Amino acid sequence: MRTIAERTAKSLLCGLALLACLGGAISISAQAQDYPNRPITLIVPFPPGGGNDAMARIIADKLSASLGQQIVVDNRGGAGGVIGSRAAAKAAPDGYTLLLGHTGTMGINPSLYTNPGYDIRKDFAPIGLIAVMPMAFMTQPGSPYKTVADLIAAAKKEPGKINVGSSPKGTGSHLCAELFMASAGVNMNLIPYKGTAQSLTDLVGGHVAVACNIIPPAFGNLKGGTLRALAVTSAKRSSHLPDVPTVAESGLPGFEADLYYGLLAPAGTPRPIIDRLNKELRAALAQPDVQARIANDAAEPMSSTPEEHGALLDRDETKWSTLIRKLNLKID
């Protein structure tokens, strides 16, 4: 039987542990109530001027106003988004460093790069989705391929003969084309260009028969009739091209290859701060001017809970990593 002294000592230790827990909870609560009390850095892991930068600035403007503190966009381009994402993963988990996440950095790079320096499931806390952008398979207006079914039939008849343009290897555009070929069971001659502009120029000129590209750079061609969209890669039709079917509707059920944008924080960021940021982000995405600015980039606003954001990241990374391993793609 334990002595009174032993029981007293144990009670004291339990009490001290409880006080420590309560103190930590109170500290986190106080930190969240005081948040934010200084400017917040939003890392964009790409140079200024692109889609990621535009999306970040749309959100930064609104969150700066609602949070009462400036959100400073910090462009840290390099290595396809790896450098900036790695920096965000290693930042203090206090809510003062955030990351603009993208399909490339969250879904593709972890498997594409030999050592990305971050793990999307261990190093980040999802805050919420911002938008989704579909890609599209495009061709010339006089092309014999009127539908995706036509393209698949032709590819099966002449394996490796149809030239398909895309962005550089490892990008969303390139992997979209690879996913299409894998899903349809066809072999086409994939030609990766250094950039979307060159790919579109060769497509308009007839040097490639088909291309998989994001919609914004091709929007003028699509509306002007110098290019024709066969199908969009999203699960549902794009509001910007409502008459264009999805690839899934066109004979490949379940096909989906969207580009997602979302807001993340370093893992360990207190949940009350995550919840506050999610609340303000969702409020911003509900505003007509934000929706209009996102629509200008041919994207669709897409709000979510942190859990929904995390689930999508998990599904997306699983899908692309499976394909990357199958293709044996690696960047050192």
Salt bridges, closest charged atoms under 4 A:
ASP53 OD1 - ARG57 NE 2.97
ASP61 OD2 - ARG293 NH1 3.35
ASP74 OD2 - ARG76 NE 2.70
ASP94 OD2 - ARG38 NH2 3.33
GLU178 OE2 - HIS174 NE2 3.19
GLU249 OE1 - ARG237 NE 2.97
ASP275 OD1 - ARG271 NE 2.68
GLU280 OE2 - ARG276 NE 3.25
ASP289 OD2 - LYS62 NZ 2.78
GLU307 OE2 - ARG271 NH1 2.78
ASP314 OD1 - ARG121 NE 2.57
ASP316 OD1 - LYS319 NZ 3.80
GLU317 OE1 - ARG121 NH2 2.82
